[in-house]
Amino acid sequence: MAALQKSIDKRNALINATIELVNNNGFHATPMSKIAKMACVSPATIYLYFENKQDLVNKTYIEVKSKYTEYAFATYDESMTVEKGFEVIWKRIAEFKMKECANSMFLAQCDNTPMIDEASRQEGIKHLQPLLDLWRRGIKEGVIKPMSEYMLYAYAINPLSFLVIAQNRGSVQLDEAQLKQAYEAAWNSIKVCE
């Protein structure tokens, strides 16, 4: 049991080191040797858990995406109206991005790099299925504009990443009033105007 826990701890240390180094240095300036050093393991140990750097980055991406979506959908119920469901999910996403800054920044970097392979991106999209289903229902009910899920995500969710990064830099302080404005802007960008 202790050996299994030690193995889990080493893998988690490698994941955490990858997130921190990528956030601070970018993908290309994060060699395996630095990841191993920060995780306090030998470089050879990485290859017990991951095939190569690409595999490490892809698996880290999937793991963080899974945490993100698990948090986002924790209080969502499919029986909610489209508007209420979107509000619940959006606010949970905002909470995650503000509470889990390192994970949030890592996902933002992953969204803007060719480093993540297509299979991992598709796996990441599967984790968003409840939101995609909500949007499809909203389009069918005439509540949400008939746009692709990429457009809906770009207008309704991606601005949160920008705001959280601006807050981390000290450019803006996201208080309750500003988050309310951000939510209303997100909803207004995708809802069908009456």
NUDRENLUM-509759 format. One record per atom (N, C-alpha, C): x, y, z. Coordinates in steps of 0.001 Angstrom, whole numbers, plus 524288, in hexadecimal, padded with zeros to 5 digits. Atoms other than C-alpha are relative to their C-alpha. Layout:
BEGIN
XYZ
...
END
This chain:
BEGIN
803347FB5780000
800008000080000
80363804ED80000
7FC847FB7A7FFB4
80B048097A8037C
802C4800DB7FAD0
7FD607FF8980512
811D7806817F68B
7FC57802517FBF4
803DF7FDDF803A4
80559809567EF08
7FF46805D7800EE
800AA7FA747FEBE
8038F8164D7F626
804C1803217FE43
7FB2A7FD5F8019C
811C7819DA7F382
80012800C37FA13
8004D7FFB0805AD
80FA4817067E51B
7FC20804407FE55
803F47FBFD80126
8034B81F767E4D9
802378056A80131
7FDB47FAF57FE83
80A8B82A5E7EBE2
80404801D87FBFD
7FC107FE8C803F5
815AA82A0F7E1E4
7FD4F801DD7FB01
802C87FE74804C1
80C2A82A9A7D67E
7FD768055F800C1
8026D7FAEC7FEE3
804BD835DA7DCDD
8040E804578002D
7FBCF7FC197FFD6
8119083D037DF62
801AF8016F7FA7C
7FE8B7FEF280578
814EA83BAE7D0EA
7FBD4803557FD4D
8044B7FCF080240
8077F840D97CCEB
80041805A3801FB
7FFD27FABB7FDAC
8088B84C607D659
804B3803147FE17
7FB4F7FD5A801F9
8166984F8A7D1FD
7FF2A801B17FA55
8011A7FEAF8057F
8120184F427C3C3
7FC91804D67FFB5
803967FB8580003
806DB858B57C68C
802F3804F980178
7FD417FB547FE30
80F85862297CE0E
8041A801DE7FC15
7FBE07FE6D803AA
81AC5862007C463
7FDC1801FC7FAD3
802747FE2A804DF
8120B863457B869
7FDAB8056A800DB
8024D7FADF7FEE1
80AD686E9C7BED4
804248044280056
7FBE27FC127FF47
8179D8758E7C208
8039F8009A7FB57
7FC0D7FFE780424
81FF9871FE7B64C
7FDF37FEC77FA88
80204801BC8050D
8172686D187AB5A
801707FA517FF09
7FF248058980126
8171B85F937A541
805977FEE07FE4F
7FAED8012A80259
823C58608179DAB
8049880100803AB
7FBD47FEE97FC3B
82BC2865E47A904
7FF517FCBB804F8
800DE8037D7FB92
8278085AB47B1DA
802147FA937FE97
7FDD58052D80139
830D884F527AFBA
7FEB57FC028043F
80116804467FC5F
82EB68422E7B62A
803998003E804C6
7FC477FFBD7FBA2
83AE0844557BE88
7FE23803D880432
8020F7FC337FC3D
834B5850707C4E2
7FB2E7FDDC802CD
804AB802507FDA6
827F78493F7C718
8019E7FC138042E
7FE1F803F37FC49
82F3983E047CDB5
8025080297804D9
7FD787FD567FB93
8373C8474D7D615
7FBE98026F8039F
804007FD867FCC9
82B5584EEE7DAB5
7FCB47FBF0802E5
8031E804297FD9B
823F9842327DD88
803427FCB2803D2
7FC68802E47FC85
82FF083D2B7E521
800357FA307FEAB
7FF5080560801CF
8310F830DC7DCE8
8045F7FFF67FBF1
7FBFE8005D80411
83B8682BE77D3BD
7FD5C8007E7FAB2
802637FF8680534
8394A82EE67C54D
7FDF87FAC97FDEE
801B680527801DA
8381D820417C2B4
7FAAB7FE8680247
804FB801397FD72
82C9781F8B7CC25
7FB5C801DD7FCC6
804457FDF380344
82451827C77C2E7
7FE0C7FBC87FC47
8015F803D380405
824B181CBA7B906
7FD5F7FB1B80236
8031C804297FDA1
81E8D813517C2BB
7FA308014C7FF9E
8056B7FE2F80005
8122381B7F7C1ED
7FE34802207FABA
801547FD73804F9
812B48223D7B4A2
803E37FE4D7FBC6
7FCA6801B380453
817F081E267A752
804228040C7FE9D
7FC887FBC080186
81DFA82B687A458
7FD7B8052C801B2
802137FAE17FE65
81BC4839F77A62E
7FA86800EA7FDD0
8052B7FF5C8026D
81054839F879CB6
7FBDA7FD1C8032F
803A58031F7FCE7
809B882F287A484
7FF0A8028D80555
800767FD547FAED
80C668365A7B15C
7FC71804C57FF8B
803247FB3C800BB
80694843097AC41
7FA557FE9F7FEC3
80559801928015D
7FABD83C537A62C
7FD137FDD4804B6
8029B802507FB70
7F7BB8348A7B27A
7FF128041980438
800CB7FBB87FC49
7F997840997BAEA
7FB458033A7FE4F
8046A7FD1480226
7F01E847DC7B20A
7FAD47FD3D80126
804D2802F57FF22
7E5D783D0B7B304
7FE9E7FFF8805CE
800F9800217FA5D
7E75D83C377C1C8
7FDE580541801F1
801C27FAD17FE52
7E5E884AF17C3AA
7FAA18012F7FDB2
805157FF2680280
7DA9884B917B9FD
7FBBA7FD02802ED
803B48032A7FD0E
7D3E0840BC7C19E
7FE96802A08052A
801087FD2F7FB13
7D54E8483C7CE80
7FC93804C97FEF7
802D27FB4080180
7D0668548D7C7D0
7FA3D7FED47FF03
8056D8011580165
7C42A84E667C23D
7FD0D7FD6580479
80287802507FB71
7C154846527CE63
7FE1880455803A6
8017A7FB897FCB7
7C12B8530C7D615
7FB8E8031B7FD6C
803D07FCC6802D0
7B97B85A4A7CB9C
7FA7E7FDB88002C
8051D8027780069
7AE5E850617CB21
7FE007FDBF8052D
8015E802667FAF1
7ADCC84C987D993
7FA8B80170801EC
8051E7FE4E7FE0D
7A172854727DC66
7FBFB8009D7FB9C
803817FF9880481
79B5E853E97CED0
7FC507FB507FFD4
803ED8041480091
78EE884C2B7CC98
7FD6F800BC7FAA6
802317FFBB80549
789E9849067BEF0
7FA54801D87FFDA
8057B7FE4F7FFF7
77BFF84C437C33A
7FF81805F480065
800267FA457FFAE
77FB485AAE7C4DC
7FE9D8024A7FAB0
800DB7FD4E804FA
77B4E864677BA9D
80556801087FD87
7FB197FEEE802B8
7859E867A37B075
802C6804A08028C
7FD937FB577FDBD
787EC8751E7B644
8022B7FEDA80573
7FE33801377FAB2
788E4870257C44D
804A27FC3B7FFD7
7FBB1803BA80090
79184864C47C03A
80502802AB7FE54
7FB627FD29801CB
79AB486DD37B8F6
802388035480466
7FE307FCB17FBB0
79B4A877067C497
802F07FCC680419
7FD83803627FC1B
79E9E86BF77CDFE
8055C7FE397FE13
7FB0E801E28022B
7A929866747C50F
803E38047F7FF84
7FC787FB8B800C8
7AEE3873DA7C1AC
80259801C28052C
7FE117FE307FAEA
7AFE6877D87CFF0
803C57FC138026F
7FC64803FE7FE06
7B64E86AE87D396
80534800427FD02
7FB367FF6C80314
7C00D86CB57C87A
80313804B9801FB
7FD6A7FB477FDF6
7C2F687A6D7CD6E
8028F7FED780541
7FDC38016E7FAE3
7C503875207DB43
804E47FCBB7FF5A
7FB7380366800DF
7CE2986A987D64C
8049F803337FE16
7FBBA7FCED8023E
7D61F874277CE44
80280803A280407
7FDD87FC747FC0F
7D7B287D3F7D9E9
802887FD068048C
7FDD88030F7FBA6
7DA3C872B97E42E
804A87FCB17FE53
7FBFE8038A80206
7E2A8869E17DBC7
8031D802C37FBB8
7FD507FCAC803D5
7EB10874327D529
804027FD007FCC4
7FBEB802DC802DA
7F65086B177D199
7FD8C7FC627FBEB
802A28037A803B6
7ED2B8611F7CB60
7FD5F8031A7FBAE
8029A7FCB1803CF
7E59286BE17C4A3
803DB8022B7FBFD
7FC047FDED80395
7F1D6872057BEFB
8022B7FBB57FC7B
7FE108045D8031E
7F6A2864B37BA7C
7FC2D7FEC57FB97
803E18011080412
7E9D9862237B335
7FFEE804487FBE1
7FFE07FBA5803C2
7EA7C86FA27AD01
804A67FF697FC56
7FB62800D780355
7F83286C9E7A81F
7FF037FB7C7FC3D
8011B804878034E
7F38F85F7B7A300
7FC61801687FB7D
803987FE4D8041C
7E8BA8663479B62
802D3802D37FB95
7FD327FCC1803CB
7F2FC86E447944D
805287FDAE7FE45
7FB2180267801A6
7FD7886467790EB
7FEEB7FB367FCA2
80079804D980300
7FF68859BD786D9
802427FB4F802FB
7FD7D8041B7FCE5
80630851E27919C
7FC247FBA680177
803EC803E67FE9C
7F97984AF379551
7FE407FD417FAFF
80180802BD804C9
7F6828403A78B67
7FA107FFE27FF64
805947FFC480140
7E93D83F30784D7
7FCD37FC1480328
802DB803F17FCE7
7E550832B578C01
7FF058020E80586
800A67FDD57FAB9
7E7838398B79911
7FC20804877FFF8
803CF7FBB58006D
7DFF58458B79485
7FA6F7FDD17FFB8
8052F802638007D
7D48683CDF790AD
7FE427FDA180530
8012E802157FAD2
7D5388360D79DE3
7FE5680476803A4
801567FB6C7FCDB
7D4F8843857A452
7FA93802067FEC5
8052C7FE34801A4
7C8EE8474D79C7C
7FBC57FC6F80244
803CA803A97FDC3
7C1F483AF17A141
7FEAF8016B805A0
800ED7FE807FA93
7C38A83FF97AF18
7FC1E8048C8005E
8039F7FB888001F
7BB6784BDF7AB1F
7FA7D7FE797FE4F
804DE801D080249
7AFFE843897A68C
7FB0C8024F8027C
804CB7FDB57FDCC
7A5D78488D7B06D
7FEFE805967FE1A
800A17FAA6801F0
7A85C856907ABF8
7FE6D7FFED7FA3F
8014D8005F80592
7A7FC852BC79D99
7FA5B7FE387FF4D
80572801CF8003F
79B4084B5F79FD3
7FC36804608017E
8034A7FB967FE61
795908573B7A6EA
7FF76803E87FB85
800317FC5780464
7993385FFB79B7F
7FCAB7FDDD7FB8C
8032A802578042D
793448567F791B2
7FA2D800648014F
805747FF8A7FE42
786B68563E799AD
7FE3D805A67FF7E
8014F7FA7580063
786F88652579A45
7FF0F801BD7FA6D
800C47FEB98058E
788668661A78B88
7FAD37FDB67FE22
804DE802A280191
77D5C85C517898C
7FB35802DD80223
804597FD327FD96
7749F863F2792F3
7FFAC805B37FE41
8000D7FA9E801E2
777FF870C278C23
801C7803F380413
7FE1F7FC967FBD0
77E858765879865
80591801DC7FEE3
7FA867FED480127
78C968760D79391
800B88007E7FA18
7FEFA7FF0B80585
7919987B43786A8
802277FB107FD6F
7FE1B804A9802B4
793F58708E77CA4
80596800D07FDF1
7FA767FF8280164
7A2D58713377CB7
802B97FAE480166
7FD00804B37FEB1
7AD298669D77D4B
8019D8003F805B7
7FE5F8002E7FA81
7B1728622878AC6
80525802EA800D2
7FB1C7FD0A7FF92
7BEC48683B78802
7FEEB805D480089
801727FA757FFAE
7B87687584785C6
7FD868012C80546
802897FF367FAF0
7AFFF8740C791DC
804128001E8045E
7FBEC800327FBFB
7BBDA8706979A12
8036A804E97FFB4
7FCAE7FB61800B6
7C3DA87B9579452
7FD79804E98023D
802B17FB547FE1E
7B990885C3797AA
7FE727FFB3805BC
802458006B7FAC7
7B43A880627A469
803CD7FE4E80442
7FC8B802367FC06
7BF768796B7AB4F
8058A802357FFB2
7FA8E7FE2F80081
7CCA287DDE7A5D8
801178055580270
7FED77FAFD7FD7B
7CB4688BE97AAB1
801687FF78805CF
7FE9D800E87FA85
7CC2F886657B887
805E67FF3E800A4
7FA54800D47FFBB
7DA23881FB7B5CD
802DA805387FFBA
7FD9D7FAD880088
7DDB288FAF7B174
7FF848031480516
800E97FD087FB30
7D7A3895B67BD9F
803357FDE480495
7FD07802517FBB3
7DE2888C287C700
805D5801197FF54
7FA7B7FEC0800FB
7EB7488E367C095
800FD805C180145
7FF767FA6A7FEBE
7E96289D017C199
7FFFB800D2805E9
8001B7FF917FA50
7E5F889B517CFF3
8052B7FE1680260
7FB0B802107FE00
7F228893137D249
8047F803E07FF42
7FC097FBFE800FC
7FA4589E117CC73
7FF22804E48034A
8013B7FB6E7FCDE
7F3A68A7E87D55E
7FD70804597FCEA
8026D7FC0B80357
7ED228AF217CA20
7FA548011780170
805867FF857FEAA
7DF5F8ACCF7CF17
7FEFD7FCB6804E3
8019D8031F7FB7C
7D8DD8A7FD7DB79
7FA6D7FE377FF02
8052D8021780126
7CD6589F0D7D8C0
7FCE07FF6D80509
8036C8005B7FB75
7C37A8A1E07E347
7FAB67FDDF7FE25
805198023E8013B
7B57389D157E3BC
7FD29803147FBB9
802A27FCBC803E7
7B0468A89A7DBCA
802547FF307FA95
7FD86800CA8051C
7BA4B8A6A87D102
7FEE67FA907FDD9
8014C80545801CA
7B7C1898177D07D
7FA5F7FFC87FE07
805757FFC0801C5
7A93289AF77CF43
7FFC2802727FA91
7FFC57FD7D8052B
7AC218A41F7C3D8
8023C7FC407FBF0
7FD8A803B28039F
7B4EA899E07BDA5
7FC317FBA77FE8B
803E48040F80120
7AA4F88F8A7BEFA
7FBDB802177FC3F
804167FDC080357
7A0068987F7B8FB
801FB800D07FA6F
7FDBF7FF538053A
7A92989BB57ADAC
8006B7FABB7FD3A
7FF908053B8024D
7AB9788D207AB8C
7FAA97FE097FE35
8053D801D88015F
79D20889B87ABC2
7FDC78031E7FB6D
8020E7FCB580437
79973895437A325
802A37FEE37FAC3
7FD3A80116804EA
7A3B3891337992F
7FE107FB217FD47
801B8804DF8026E
79D6A883F7796DE
7FA167FF497FFE3
805B4800BC7FFDE
78EE88857F799FA
7FD7A8028E7FB33
8031C7FDC780448
784E38881D78F75
7FD4B804D980238
802737FB247FE35
780508961B790AE
7FA137FFA17FF39
805BA800348004F
771CF8977379386
7FDE6804737FCD5
END
